[in-house]
Amino acid sequence: MPTLLPPSAFLQKAEKLPVVDVRSPGEFAQGHIPGAVNIPLFSNEERAQVGTAYKQVSQDDALLLGLELVGPKMADFVRSSKILAPEKEILVHCWRGGMRSGSFGWLLETAGMKVSILVGGYKAFRNEVLSGFVIPQNIIILGGKTGSGKTEILHQLRELGEQVIDLEGLAHHKGSSYGAIGQLPQPSSEHFENRIYNQWRQLDPARRVWVEDESRTVGRCLIPQDVWTQMQNAPLVLVDMDKATRIERLVREYACFDINLLYEATDRIKKRLGGQHHKAAIAALDQKDFASVADITLTYYDKTYQYGVGGRNVIHVEETTEDNPAKLAEQLLSGVTVNG
């Protein structure tokens, strides 16, 4: 018989063992345990058929239909699982830890594999995620105006041994109207939460953790409320980089992409820029004068950011005219003496 594990033990084992999510592709796409591999018992259409049979006919008929659909796939299930877990030990879950994971686990055990199943399934994992964000962390917010290279500074802080959560990296978005350019498709907000929790649960609460200053939404991904509350109450460290240096960085980051994407992103902030500034930015794009585009848009972004900083607990300001993330990370560590 497969071993039954609660979420905490399951996730601990998942650090070393492969995880199979047997839910449908649609369920998996909405959100899943980071690192899990989808080997669906049913396709999206098959899951709908079984659900309809359960509701409109009977549980027995739904079970028989499920067996008919799964039967021809059983050999492929075993073959795929053995490729995924050459040591023949594997973790399995479905939505609620019921029939789908139980059936899949039984099949793999019959084929000579060692199987552990998540008690309560993905639903229990989600409960663990949402309750886990209540745990207080020693957060320090890294702030600075658009183009300051905050994400690269975060990465350098990680290289120096600091705890870091890169929300923009987890969301596949840099936060502004231009933030999706050059990024992978964004996850759902649900899966964004899962990705945050995958790092959050491994943090040492006794040590500080650096998080970049963000709006509540990163692109279309929503920062979990309990994380957002902690961020709002956390001390803020600012990188104060001059505008000319930031313009140079933004040109390096964005001028290499399809100019049509830049037109679209500029149009999205037309109302915020104002008609005159928007017209000037579009005219600069027509001339491929990317520095002027950055200069015009920063007028809006800088004003918005400065307003957002008002009233915050700023504990350190690092002034610089040099775009050197590694050097800035070292300077921040020498200038910030908050717990850590």
C-alpha positions in Angstrom: 0.0 0.0 0.0 1.2 3.5 -0.7 2.4 5.6 2.3 0.1 8.5 3.2 1.9 11.8 4.0 0.6 15.2 5.4 1.6 18.3 3.4 4.7 19.2 5.5 6.2 15.7 5.2 5.2 15.4 1.5 7.0 18.7 0.7 10.1 17.7 2.6 10.3 14.5 0.6 9.6 16.5 -2.6 13.0 18.2 -2.2 14.6 15.0 -3.2 11.9 12.9 -4.9 9.9 13.5 -8.1 6.3 14.5 -7.7 3.5 13.4 -10.1 0.3 15.5 -10.2 -2.4 13.2 -11.8 -5.0 16.0 -12.1 -6.1 17.1 -15.6 -3.9 19.5 -17.6 -6.4 22.4 -16.9 -6.2 21.9 -13.2 -2.4 21.7 -13.4 -2.2 24.9 -15.4 -4.2 26.8 -12.9 -1.7 26.0 -10.2 0.5 23.1 -9.0 3.2 22.2 -6.5 6.4 23.8 -7.9 8.6 21.1 -9.6 5.7 18.6 -10.0 5.2 16.8 -13.3 1.7 16.4 -14.8 0.8 12.8 -15.8 -3.0 13.3 -16.0 -5.2 10.4 -15.3 -7.9 12.1 -17.5 -7.7 14.7 -20.1 -9.7 17.9 -19.6 -12.5 16.5 -21.7 -12.4 13.0 -20.1 -12.6 14.6 -16.6 -15.7 16.6 -17.7 -17.3 13.3 -19.0 -16.7 11.5 -15.7 -18.0 14.4 -13.7 -21.1 14.6 -15.8 -21.7 10.8 -15.4 -21.3 11.2 -11.6 -23.8 14.0 -11.3 -26.4 12.9 -13.8 -26.2 9.1 -13.7 -24.5 7.5 -10.7 -21.2 7.1 -8.9 -20.9 3.5 -10.2 -21.4 4.6 -13.8 -18.8 7.3 -13.3 -16.3 4.8 -11.9 -16.9 2.4 -14.8 -16.4 5.2 -17.3 -13.2 6.2 -15.6 -11.9 2.7 -15.8 -12.7 2.5 -19.5 -10.8 5.7 -20.1 -7.8 4.9 -18.0 -7.3 1.2 -18.9 -5.5 1.8 -22.3 -3.2 4.3 -20.7 -1.9 2.2 -17.7 1.3 1.0 -19.4 2.2 4.6 -20.4 1.6 5.7 -16.8 4.0 3.2 -15.5 6.6 3.8 -18.2 6.5 7.6 -17.7 6.8 7.3 -14.0 9.7 4.9 -14.1 11.5 7.3 -16.4 10.8 10.2 -14.0 11.9 8.1 -11.0 14.7 5.7 -12.0 15.2 4.8 -8.3 11.6 3.7 -8.3 10.4 6.0 -5.4 7.9 8.6 -6.3 5.3 11.0 -4.8 1.8 11.3 -6.1 -1.2 13.6 -5.6 -4.5 14.6 -7.0 -7.0 17.3 -6.0 -8.2 15.9 -2.6 -6.1 12.8 -2.2 -8.9 10.5 -3.3 -9.6 8.1 -6.0 -7.3 9.4 -8.7 -4.1 9.5 -6.7 -5.1 6.2 -4.9 -5.6 4.4 -8.2 -2.4 5.8 -9.7 -0.4 4.9 -6.6 -1.8 1.4 -6.5 -0.8 0.9 -10.2 2.8 2.1 -9.6 3.1 -0.1 -6.4 1.9 -3.1 -8.5 4.6 -2.2 -11.0 7.3 -2.4 -8.2 7.6 1.3 -7.3 7.6 2.8 -3.8 4.8 5.4 -3.6 3.8 8.1 -1.1 0.5 10.0 -1.5 -0.4 13.5 -0.3 -3.2 13.3 2.3 -5.8 15.8 1.2 -4.2 16.3 -2.1 -3.5 19.7 -3.8 -6.3 21.2 -1.8 -4.4 20.5 1.4 -1.2 21.9 -0.1 -3.1 25.1 -0.9 -4.3 25.4 2.7 -0.7 25.0 3.8 0.4 27.7 1.4 -2.2 30.3 2.6 -1.7 29.6 6.2 2.1 29.6 5.8 2.2 33.3 4.8 1.0 34.3 8.2 4.4 33.2 9.6 6.3 36.5 10.2 9.5 37.0 8.3 12.3 39.6 8.9 11.7 41.4 5.6 13.7 44.4 4.3 12.3 46.1 1.2 14.7 47.1 -1.5 13.3 50.2 -3.2 14.4 52.6 -5.8 13.0 54.4 -8.9 12.4 52.6 -12.2 15.7 51.7 -13.9 17.8 51.4 -10.7 18.6 47.7 -11.3 16.9 46.5 -8.1 16.4 43.0 -9.4 20.1 42.6 -10.2 21.0 44.0 -6.8 18.8 41.4 -5.2 20.6 38.7 -7.1 24.0 40.1 -6.0 22.7 40.1 -2.4 21.8 36.4 -2.8 25.4 35.7 -4.0 26.6 37.4 -0.9 24.7 34.9 1.2 21.6 37.0 1.9 18.0 35.5 1.9 16.1 36.9 -1.1 12.7 36.5 -2.7 12.6 37.8 -6.2 8.8 38.5 -6.7 9.3 39.8 -10.3 11.2 36.7 -11.2 8.5 34.4 -9.8 5.8 36.5 -11.6 7.7 36.7 -14.9 7.1 40.4 -15.0 9.1 43.6 -14.1 6.1 45.5 -12.8 5.7 48.4 -15.2 3.7 48.6 -18.4 6.8 47.4 -20.2 7.4 44.6 -17.6 6.2 41.7 -19.7 8.6 42.4 -22.6 11.2 39.7 -22.9 9.6 37.6 -20.1 8.0 34.1 -20.1 4.2 34.0 -19.9 2.9 34.9 -16.4 1.6 32.2 -14.0 -1.9 32.5 -12.6 -2.0 34.3 -9.2 -2.7 31.0 -7.6 0.5 29.5 -9.0 2.4 32.7 -8.2 1.4 32.1 -4.6 2.6 28.5 -4.8 6.0 29.7 -6.2 6.4 32.3 -3.4 5.5 29.7 -0.7 8.1 27.3 -2.1 10.7 29.8 -1.1 8.9 31.3 1.9 8.7 28.0 3.8 12.5 27.6 3.5 13.4 31.0 5.0 15.1 31.3 8.3 12.9 33.7 10.3 15.9 34.6 12.4 17.6 36.1 9.4 16.5 39.0 7.2 15.1 38.5 3.8 15.3 41.0 1.0 12.2 41.7 -1.2 11.9 44.2 -4.0 9.5 47.1 -3.5 6.4 46.3 -5.6 2.8 47.3 -6.2 0.2 44.8 -4.9 0.0 43.4 -8.5 3.1 42.3 -10.4 1.7 42.4 -13.9 -1.5 40.3 -13.4 -0.1 38.4 -10.5 -1.5 39.4 -7.1 0.8 39.3 -4.1 -0.8 37.3 -1.2 -2.5 39.6 1.3 -0.5 38.3 4.3 2.8 38.8 2.4 1.7 42.2 1.2 0.9 43.3 4.8 4.3 42.2 6.0 5.9 44.1 3.1 4.0 47.3 3.9 5.1 47.2 7.5 8.8 46.3 6.7 11.7 48.8 6.7 12.6 50.3 3.3 16.2 50.6 1.9 16.4 53.0 -1.1 18.8 53.0 -4.0 18.9 56.6 -5.1 20.3 56.5 -8.6 20.5 59.5 -10.9 18.1 59.7 -13.8 20.7 59.7 -16.6 22.2 56.4 -15.3 18.8 54.9 -15.1 18.0 55.9 -18.7 21.1 54.2 -19.9 20.0 51.0 -18.2 16.5 51.1 -19.5 17.8 51.6 -23.1 20.0 48.5 -22.7 17.2 46.5 -21.3 14.4 47.3 -23.8 15.8 48.8 -27.0 16.8 45.3 -28.2 13.1 44.1 -28.4 10.5 44.4 -31.1 9.6 48.1 -31.3 5.9 47.3 -31.7 6.0 46.0 -28.1 7.3 49.3 -27.0 4.6 51.2 -28.8 1.9 48.9 -27.2 3.4 49.4 -23.7 3.6 53.2 -24.2 0.0 53.3 -25.4 -1.1 51.5 -22.2 0.0 54.4 -20.1 -1.3 57.1 -22.4 -3.7 58.5 -19.8 -1.2 58.5 -17.1 1.5 60.2 -19.2 -0.9 62.8 -20.5 -1.6 63.5 -24.1 1.4 65.7 -24.7 3.9 63.4 -23.1 2.4 60.4 -24.8 2.6 62.1 -28.2 6.3 63.0 -27.5 7.1 59.5 -26.5 5.6 58.0 -29.6 7.4 60.5 -31.8 10.7 59.5 -30.1 9.9 55.9 -30.8 9.3 56.7 -34.4 12.8 58.1 -34.5 14.1 55.1 -32.4 15.3 57.6 -29.9 14.9 55.2 -27.0 16.7 57.5 -24.5 14.1 60.2 -24.9 11.3 57.6 -24.5 12.8 56.5 -21.2 13.3 60.1 -20.1 9.6 60.9 -20.8 8.1 57.8 -19.2 10.4 58.2 -16.1 8.8 61.5 -15.5 5.6 59.6 -14.7 7.1 56.6 -13.0 9.4 58.7 -10.8 6.5 60.9 -9.6 4.4 57.8 -8.9 7.2 56.1 -7.0 8.0 59.1 -4.9 4.4 59.4 -3.9 4.4 55.7 -2.8 7.5 56.2 -0.6 5.8 58.9 1.4 5.2 57.9 5.0 7.3 54.7 4.7 9.9 53.6 7.2 13.0 54.4 5.2 16.1 53.2 7.2 18.8 53.7 4.6 19.4 55.6 1.4 22.3 54.6 -0.9 23.0 57.5 -3.4 24.9 56.5 -6.6 25.6 57.6 -10.1 27.2 54.2 -10.9 25.2 51.3 -12.3 27.1 48.5 -10.5 24.8 46.0 -8.8 27.6 44.0 -7.2 29.2 47.1 -5.7 25.8 48.4 -4.6 24.9 45.2 -2.9 28.1 45.3 -0.8 27.5 48.9 0.1 23.9 48.1 1.2 25.2 45.4 3.5 27.7 47.7 5.1 25.1 50.4 5.5 22.2 48.4 6.8 22.5 47.1 10.3 19.0 45.9 10.9 18.8 42.3 12.3 20.7 39.8 10.2 
